[in-house]
Amino acid sequence: MADKRKIIMDVDTGSDDAVALMMAMLDPRIDLLGVTTVNGNLEVKLTTENTLRMVEFMGRQDSVKVYRGADLPLVSTLLPNTEQSMHPIPMREEKVPAGLHHATHIPTPSFTIKEQPESAAVWLIKTLLASEDGEITLVPVGPLTNIAIAMRADPRIIPKIREIIIMGGGTEGNITPCAEYNVWVDPEAMEIVLQSGCPITLCSLDSTHAGYLTKQDAEEIRAIGTPKAAMAADLILKYGAGGDLSHEGAEVQRIPIHDALAVCSVVYPQVLKVKECNCHTDISKGFGYGQTMMDRREGQYEPHNCRFGVGADRELFRSWIIDLLTADRDSSR
């Protein structure tokens, strides 16, 4: 396809990142140029290994290379007594809690490929500088550390970026009352990216909680009958087993596969219901640290800097996953 959308994914691969990677590699409208990894859901050693496992599982090891990125946030762990520095998930494998939503090791049958020697930020800068202006879309679905480092190291990459589709933020939080996890891990990185001047879409918790999947959806995916479909179903159910993510009073358990929705919006922007607004990240170290603050006021003095996701088309998202896995099955017959 001549009109493929060129993207780079930046991931902290646990369960929902793995589904997002699968869909990006299956969708014929997406040209996945490479994947960078970051500390987030798990320590970067594990997020890198899980990413390599998924690339090999999908048979894309020759065309999709993986670059290890930042092992710590920019600022939030510099002081020893911050919540981020004491948080168990990003630090060491042995501290990962048993009830974690994310698979510490994606259960693929083999794992032989290696990460690339260049660091994520170096490769991002080199790749973007070599591209045409507005040619490449970035899809970061973990903390924004790698993107912020690259922007600060070489601001010439900023006009090269077509759009940044971020899974992050929300009008409410999931790690604190105010802060969504990806932003909370590295709020300063998020603020650097938000104020970069790039076109930005936030696939927020408001969107991902509206664009949920269910256990019934997972079983419908499994019934497609391929190893890839079985893997996707297992990852969805693994994420759902980490805890009931339903809204109060919901009749079914809602499993928001956050990162895959961000990838879906690359090819179906209409899957997200968005509000144009100005957005900042709270970096004040107070109770709101890591909060994404959407300015809804009329006549605000700061210009809009993002499209903030406030909802999603659940049926379109669900159908996209099922259709891609079904088409992959049918093409292999």
C-alpha positions in Angstrom: 0.0 0.0 0.0 1.5 3.3 -1.1 -0.5 5.2 1.6 0.6 3.2 4.6 0.8 5.2 7.8 4.4 5.2 9.0 4.6 4.8 12.7 7.1 4.3 15.5 5.7 2.7 18.7 7.2 3.4 22.1 6.1 0.7 24.6 6.5 -0.7 28.1 5.3 -4.1 27.0 3.0 -5.9 29.4 -0.3 -7.3 28.3 -2.1 -4.4 26.6 1.0 -3.2 24.9 1.5 -6.7 23.5 -2.0 -6.6 21.9 -1.3 -3.1 20.5 1.9 -4.4 18.9 0.1 -7.4 17.4 -2.5 -5.2 15.8 0.1 -2.7 14.5 1.9 -5.6 12.8 -1.3 -7.1 11.4 -2.9 -3.9 10.0 -1.9 -3.6 6.3 -2.5 0.2 6.5 0.4 0.6 9.1 4.1 0.6 8.3 5.7 -0.1 11.7 9.2 1.3 11.3 10.5 0.2 14.6 9.8 -0.1 18.3 11.4 1.6 21.3 11.0 0.4 24.9 10.8 2.2 28.2 10.6 1.6 31.9 6.9 1.6 33.0 4.6 -1.3 33.5 7.8 -3.3 34.2 11.5 -2.6 34.3 12.9 -1.8 30.9 14.8 -5.2 30.7 11.4 -7.0 30.8 9.6 -4.5 28.6 12.3 -5.0 26.0 12.3 -8.8 26.3 8.5 -8.9 26.0 8.6 -6.6 22.9 11.2 -8.9 21.3 9.0 -11.9 22.1 6.0 -10.3 20.4 8.0 -9.3 17.3 9.3 -12.8 16.9 5.9 -14.4 17.6 4.4 -12.3 14.8 7.2 -13.4 12.4 8.4 -9.8 11.9 11.9 -10.0 13.3 13.4 -9.2 9.9 11.4 -6.0 9.4 10.7 -4.6 12.9 13.7 -3.8 15.1 13.6 -3.1 18.8 15.6 -0.4 20.6 15.9 -0.3 24.4 15.3 3.0 26.0 15.2 4.8 29.4 15.4 2.7 32.5 14.2 5.5 34.8 12.0 8.6 34.5 13.6 12.0 33.9 13.0 13.5 37.4 10.4 11.7 39.5 12.8 9.1 41.0 15.7 11.5 41.7 14.6 12.0 45.3 14.5 8.8 47.4 11.2 9.4 49.1 8.9 10.1 46.2 6.1 7.7 45.5 7.6 6.9 42.1 11.0 6.0 43.6 9.3 3.6 46.1 6.8 2.2 43.5 7.6 -1.5 43.0 6.7 -2.0 39.3 9.4 0.1 37.5 12.4 -1.0 39.6 13.3 -4.6 39.8 11.8 -7.8 38.5 11.7 -9.5 42.0 9.5 -6.7 43.3 6.8 -7.1 40.8 3.6 -7.9 42.7 1.8 -11.1 41.9 -1.6 -9.5 41.1 -0.1 -7.2 38.4 -2.3 -6.7 35.3 0.7 -7.2 33.0 2.5 -10.4 32.1 6.0 -10.2 33.4 7.0 -12.6 30.6 4.8 -12.9 27.5 4.4 -16.6 27.0 5.6 -17.0 23.4 7.0 -20.4 22.3 10.4 -19.0 21.3 12.7 -16.1 21.9 15.9 -15.8 19.9 16.1 -12.3 18.5 18.1 -9.5 20.1 17.6 -5.8 20.7 19.5 -3.3 18.5 22.8 -1.8 19.8 21.5 1.8 19.5 19.6 3.4 22.3 16.0 4.4 21.7 16.6 8.1 21.8 19.6 7.9 19.4 17.6 5.8 17.0 14.6 8.1 17.2 16.6 11.2 16.4 18.5 9.6 13.6 15.3 8.1 12.0 13.3 11.3 12.3 16.0 13.5 11.0 16.3 11.3 7.9 12.6 11.5 7.2 10.5 14.0 5.4 8.6 16.6 7.4 5.4 15.2 8.7 6.1 11.7 7.5 6.2 9.7 10.8 3.7 9.3 13.5 4.8 8.4 17.0 2.6 6.2 19.1 3.9 6.1 22.7 1.8 3.9 24.9 4.0 4.1 28.1 5.8 6.8 29.9 7.0 9.6 27.6 10.7 9.5 28.8 12.2 8.4 25.5 10.3 11.0 23.4 11.1 13.8 25.8 14.8 12.9 25.8 15.0 12.8 22.0 13.1 16.2 21.8 15.5 17.9 24.3 18.6 16.3 22.7 17.7 17.5 19.2 14.7 19.7 18.7 15.1 19.5 15.0 13.0 16.3 15.1 9.9 18.1 16.2 8.8 19.4 12.7 9.5 15.9 11.3 6.7 14.4 13.4 3.3 14.1 11.8 1.4 13.5 15.0 2.0 12.0 18.4 -0.8 9.6 19.6 -0.3 9.1 23.3 -2.0 6.6 25.5 -2.1 8.6 28.7 -3.9 11.0 30.9 -7.5 11.4 31.8 -10.0 13.5 33.7 -9.6 11.0 36.5 -6.6 8.9 37.5 -5.9 5.2 37.9 -2.8 5.3 40.1 -3.8 8.3 42.1 -7.2 10.1 42.2 -5.8 12.6 39.7 -3.1 10.8 37.7 -3.1 8.2 35.0 -0.3 5.7 35.3 1.8 6.5 32.2 1.8 10.2 33.0 2.3 9.6 36.7 5.6 7.6 36.1 7.2 10.6 34.3 5.1 13.8 34.5 8.0 16.0 33.4 8.4 14.0 30.2 4.7 14.3 29.4 4.8 18.1 29.9 7.8 18.4 27.6 6.0 16.5 24.9 2.7 18.4 25.4 4.4 21.8 25.0 6.6 20.7 22.0 4.3 22.1 19.4 3.6 18.7 17.8 0.1 17.8 16.8 -1.0 15.6 19.8 -3.9 13.2 20.4 -4.4 11.9 23.9 -6.0 8.4 24.0 -7.0 9.0 27.6 -8.6 6.8 30.3 -11.9 8.5 29.4 -11.6 7.0 25.9 -10.1 3.6 26.9 -12.8 3.0 29.6 -15.5 3.7 27.0 -13.7 1.5 24.3 -13.5 -1.6 26.5 -13.5 -5.3 25.6 -15.3 -8.0 27.5 -14.6 -11.7 28.3 -17.1 -12.6 25.7 -15.1 -10.5 23.1 -12.0 -12.4 24.1 -13.7 -15.7 23.6 -15.0 -14.6 20.2 -11.4 -13.6 19.3 -10.2 -17.1 20.5 -12.8 -18.8 18.3 -11.0 -17.4 15.2 -8.8 -20.4 15.7 -5.2 -19.3 15.1 -2.3 -19.0 17.5 -2.3 -15.3 17.1 -6.0 -15.1 18.0 -5.4 -17.4 21.0 -2.5 -15.2 22.1 -4.6 -12.0 21.9 -7.4 -13.6 23.8 -5.1 -14.8 26.5 -3.5 -11.3 26.9 -6.9 -9.7 27.1 -8.1 -12.1 29.8 -4.7 -11.8 31.6 -5.2 -8.1 31.8 -8.8 -8.4 32.9 -7.8 -10.9 35.6 -5.6 -8.3 37.3 -8.7 -6.7 38.7 -12.2 -5.7 37.9 -11.9 -2.6 35.8 -15.6 -2.1 35.4 -17.4 1.1 36.3 -19.7 0.9 39.2 -23.0 -0.7 38.3 -21.7 -2.2 35.0 -23.4 -5.5 34.1 -20.3 -7.0 32.5 -16.6 -6.7 33.4 -15.1 -4.1 31.2 -11.5 -4.7 30.1 -9.9 -1.6 28.6 -7.1 -2.6 26.4 -5.7 0.9 26.5 -2.7 0.7 24.2 -4.5 -1.1 21.4 -7.1 1.6 21.2 -4.3 4.2 20.6 -3.1 2.1 17.6 -6.6 1.7 16.3 -6.9 5.5 16.2 -4.0 5.6 13.7 -6.2 4.1 11.0 -9.6 5.1 12.4 -9.3 8.5 14.0 -13.0 8.5 14.5 -12.7 5.7 17.1 -11.8 8.4 19.6 -14.3 11.1 20.6 -12.1 14.1 21.2 -12.2 17.7 22.5 -9.7 20.3 21.2 -8.2 21.9 24.2 -5.1 23.2 26.0 -3.6 20.6 28.3 -0.8 20.8 30.9 0.7 18.2 33.2 0.9 18.9 36.9 4.6 18.8 37.8 4.3 20.6 41.1 5.0 17.5 43.3 1.7 18.1 45.2 -1.5 16.0 45.4 -2.1 16.5 41.7 1.4 15.4 40.5 1.0 13.7 37.2 -2.5 15.0 36.5 -3.4 16.0 32.9 -5.3 19.2 33.2 -7.7 19.8 30.3 -8.7 23.5 30.0 -12.4 23.4 29.0 -13.0 27.1 29.5 -14.2 29.3 26.7 -11.8 32.2 25.7 -8.8 30.5 27.3 -5.6 32.5 26.8 -3.5 29.5 25.8 -4.0 28.0 22.4 -5.1 24.4 21.9 -2.2 22.0 22.0 -4.0 18.6 21.9 -7.0 16.6 21.0 -8.1 15.1 24.3 -10.0 11.8 24.1 -13.3 12.0 26.0 -14.9 8.8 24.7 -14.6 6.0 22.1 -16.5 3.9 19.7 -16.4 0.5 21.4 -17.9 -1.4 18.5 -15.4 0.0 15.9 -12.5 -0.9 18.2 -13.8 -4.4 18.8 -14.5 -5.0 15.1 -11.0 -3.8 14.1 -9.3 -6.4 16.3 -11.6 -9.2 15.2 -11.4 -8.3 11.5 -7.6 -8.1 11.5 -7.2 -11.5 13.1 -9.8 -13.0 10.9 -8.1 -11.6 7.8 -4.8 -13.0 8.9 -6.4 -16.4 9.3 -8.0 -16.3 5.9 -4.8 -15.1 4.2 -2.8 -18.1 5.5 -5.2 -20.7 4.2 
